[in-house]
Amino acid sequence: MKEGDFINFFPDYADTGVVYHVACITDLSRILKQGIKYNDKMTYNSMYLDFHKFISSFKPDNIPDWVRREKAIFASLNYKSNHYWHSHTVVMSVKVDEDKCWVANENLANKLYEPFILKDVKSFEIANEYLIREGKKIVEEYWNTSLSFSENLKVRRDKEKGYDAEVLIFHDIKPEDITILRIISDHKVMTVEECLKLYKGE
């Protein structure tokens, strides 16, 4: 294996033509009926909107106007075989329009989420100094290393070491384009079949 390669949890996009979206199990019934929209989760406004706007505020002019992080549904091209899953979630495959997707390095965005939130918390105000000192540089790298979904399929930046590719999807996802792959509990990662057998007592 070359440096940066890792064992995928799911087959590669070249074989499946799908990307992967994780949602809270409490959202599953609505998702199966109505599909997925960028702002259809309760946490969108309370946890992420201002952060997305912060990232977008540094977007360079060479990135298309339609790429606005605050308008994106987030997905992954794949996961490492030893990926740590959050409990009480569901992993779904989704079909996307490649021309309406963008790819960026989630590792860079994640460096800024905690200081962005903590800057307004008593005793953590120094986090604002970190954002001023490091934030712009990190966000600039985030955008400068991002690329269109189609271009990424040519260069496969998502397979580079340290590049945790997040797929920004800029269209609604219809119910018929969604397939449940895994149910994540506190103790198990289950396929739909395994989950149903467990509840049947088999």
C-alpha positions as CSV (number, residue, x, y, z in Angstrom):
1,M,0.0,0.0,0.0
2,K,1.2,3.5,-0.8
3,E,1.5,6.2,1.9
4,G,-2.0,7.6,2.7
5,D,-3.8,4.4,1.6
6,F,-6.1,2.8,4.1
7,I,-8.6,-0.1,4.2
8,N,-12.1,1.2,3.5
9,F,-15.1,0.3,5.5
10,F,-17.3,0.3,2.3
11,P,-16.4,-0.4,-1.3
12,D,-14.9,2.5,-3.2
13,Y,-17.1,5.1,-5.0
14,A,-15.7,3.9,-8.3
15,D,-17.5,0.6,-7.6
16,T,-20.7,1.9,-5.9
17,G,-21.5,5.3,-7.2
18,V,-22.7,6.4,-3.8
19,V,-21.4,8.5,-0.9
20,Y,-22.3,8.1,2.8
21,H,-24.3,10.2,5.2
22,V,-24.7,9.7,8.9
23,A,-27.8,11.0,10.8
24,C,-29.3,10.6,14.3
25,I,-31.5,7.6,14.6
26,T,-34.4,9.9,15.6
27,D,-34.3,11.6,12.2
28,L,-34.6,8.3,10.2
29,S,-38.3,8.1,9.9
30,R,-38.5,11.6,8.5
31,I,-35.6,11.0,6.2
32,L,-37.2,7.9,4.7
33,K,-40.4,9.8,4.0
34,Q,-39.1,13.2,3.0
35,G,-35.4,12.8,2.0
36,I,-32.6,15.0,3.2
37,K,-32.3,18.8,3.0
38,Y,-29.3,20.9,4.2
39,N,-31.3,22.6,7.0
40,D,-33.8,19.9,8.1
41,K,-32.1,19.0,11.4
42,M,-32.6,20.7,14.7
43,T,-28.9,21.1,15.2
44,Y,-28.4,23.1,12.0
45,N,-29.2,26.5,13.5
46,S,-28.1,25.7,17.1
47,M,-24.7,24.1,16.4
48,Y,-23.5,24.6,12.9
49,L,-24.9,27.6,10.9
50,D,-22.6,30.3,12.3
51,F,-19.6,28.1,12.0
52,H,-20.4,27.3,8.4
53,K,-20.8,31.1,7.7
54,F,-17.4,31.7,9.3
55,I,-15.8,29.2,7.0
56,S,-17.6,30.6,3.9
57,S,-16.6,34.1,4.8
58,F,-13.0,33.3,3.7
59,K,-13.9,31.5,0.5
60,P,-11.7,32.8,-2.4
61,D,-13.2,34.1,-5.6
62,N,-12.0,31.1,-7.6
63,I,-14.5,28.8,-5.8
64,P,-17.9,28.8,-7.6
65,D,-20.7,30.9,-6.0
66,W,-22.9,27.9,-5.5
67,V,-20.4,26.4,-3.1
68,R,-21.7,27.8,0.2
69,R,-20.9,25.6,3.2
70,E,-24.0,26.8,5.1
71,K,-26.2,25.4,2.2
72,A,-24.5,22.0,2.1
73,I,-25.5,18.5,3.1
74,F,-22.4,16.7,4.4
75,A,-21.3,13.2,3.4
76,S,-18.2,11.1,3.2
77,L,-16.7,9.2,0.3
78,N,-15.7,6.4,2.7
79,Y,-14.5,5.6,6.2
80,K,-11.5,3.8,7.6
81,S,-12.1,0.3,8.6
82,N,-11.5,1.2,12.3
83,H,-13.7,4.3,12.1
84,Y,-15.2,5.4,15.5
85,W,-19.0,5.7,15.1
86,H,-21.3,7.8,17.2
87,S,-23.9,5.8,19.1
88,H,-27.6,6.0,18.1
89,T,-26.9,6.9,14.5
90,V,-27.7,5.5,11.1
91,V,-25.3,5.2,8.2
92,M,-26.9,5.6,4.8
93,S,-25.6,5.5,1.2
94,V,-26.9,8.3,-1.0
95,K,-26.8,8.9,-4.7
96,V,-25.7,12.4,-5.7
97,D,-25.4,14.7,-8.7
98,E,-21.6,14.9,-9.2
99,D,-21.9,18.3,-10.8
100,K,-23.5,19.7,-7.7
101,C,-20.9,18.4,-5.1
102,W,-17.6,19.8,-3.8
103,V,-14.9,18.0,-1.8
104,A,-12.8,19.5,1.1
105,N,-10.6,18.4,3.9
106,E,-12.8,18.0,7.0
107,N,-9.7,17.7,9.2
108,L,-9.0,21.4,8.7
109,A,-12.5,22.5,9.4
110,N,-12.5,20.4,12.6
111,K,-9.5,22.2,13.9
112,L,-11.6,25.3,14.2
113,Y,-14.9,24.1,15.5
114,E,-14.1,23.9,19.2
115,P,-12.3,27.3,19.4
116,F,-15.2,28.8,17.4
117,I,-17.7,27.6,20.0
118,L,-15.5,28.1,23.1
119,K,-14.6,31.7,22.3
120,D,-18.0,32.7,23.7
121,V,-17.7,30.6,26.9
122,K,-16.5,32.1,30.1
123,S,-12.8,31.2,30.8
124,F,-12.2,30.2,27.2
125,E,-12.2,33.7,25.7
126,I,-8.6,33.1,24.6
127,A,-9.9,30.8,21.9
128,N,-10.8,34.0,20.0
129,E,-7.1,34.9,19.9
130,Y,-6.4,31.5,18.4
131,L,-9.0,32.1,15.7
132,I,-7.5,35.4,14.9
133,R,-4.0,34.0,14.9
134,E,-4.6,30.7,13.2
135,G,-8.1,30.6,11.9
136,K,-7.6,32.5,8.6
137,K,-4.6,30.4,7.6
138,I,-6.5,27.2,8.3
139,V,-9.6,28.2,6.4
140,E,-7.5,29.4,3.5
141,E,-5.8,26.0,3.4
142,Y,-9.3,24.4,3.6
143,W,-10.5,26.2,0.5
144,N,-7.2,26.1,-1.4
145,T,-7.1,22.3,-1.1
146,S,-10.8,21.8,-2.0
147,L,-11.9,20.9,-5.4
148,S,-15.0,19.8,-7.4
149,F,-16.3,16.3,-6.9
150,S,-15.5,15.4,-10.5
151,E,-12.0,16.7,-10.3
152,N,-11.4,14.7,-7.1
153,L,-12.4,11.5,-8.9
154,K,-9.5,12.2,-11.3
155,V,-6.8,13.0,-8.7
156,R,-8.3,11.2,-5.7
157,R,-7.2,13.7,-3.1
158,D,-9.5,11.8,-0.7
159,K,-6.9,9.0,-0.6
160,E,-4.0,11.3,0.4
161,K,-2.6,10.9,3.9
162,G,-4.2,13.5,6.3
163,Y,-7.0,14.4,3.9
164,D,-10.3,13.4,5.5
165,A,-12.6,14.2,2.5
166,E,-16.0,15.7,3.3
167,V,-18.5,15.8,0.4
168,L,-20.5,19.0,0.3
169,I,-23.8,18.2,-1.5
170,F,-25.7,21.1,-2.9
171,H,-29.0,19.5,-3.8
172,D,-31.8,17.8,-1.9
173,I,-31.6,14.0,-1.6
174,K,-34.8,12.1,-2.5
175,P,-36.0,9.2,-0.4
176,E,-35.5,6.8,-3.4
177,D,-31.8,7.7,-3.5
178,I,-31.2,6.7,0.1
179,T,-30.3,3.2,1.4
180,I,-29.8,2.2,5.0
181,L,-26.5,0.4,5.5
182,R,-25.8,0.3,9.2
183,I,-27.5,1.0,12.6
184,I,-25.1,2.1,15.3
185,S,-25.9,1.4,18.9
186,D,-23.8,1.8,22.0
187,H,-22.5,-1.8,21.6
188,K,-22.9,-2.8,18.0
189,V,-22.5,-1.8,14.4
190,M,-25.3,-3.7,12.6
191,T,-26.6,-4.2,9.1
192,V,-30.4,-3.8,8.7
193,E,-30.6,-7.6,8.6
194,E,-28.6,-8.1,11.8
195,C,-30.7,-5.4,13.5
196,L,-34.0,-7.1,12.6
197,K,-32.7,-10.5,13.7
198,L,-31.7,-9.1,17.0
199,Y,-35.1,-7.6,17.7
200,K,-36.8,-10.9,16.5
201,G,-34.6,-12.8,19.0
202,E,-33.0,-14.9,16.4
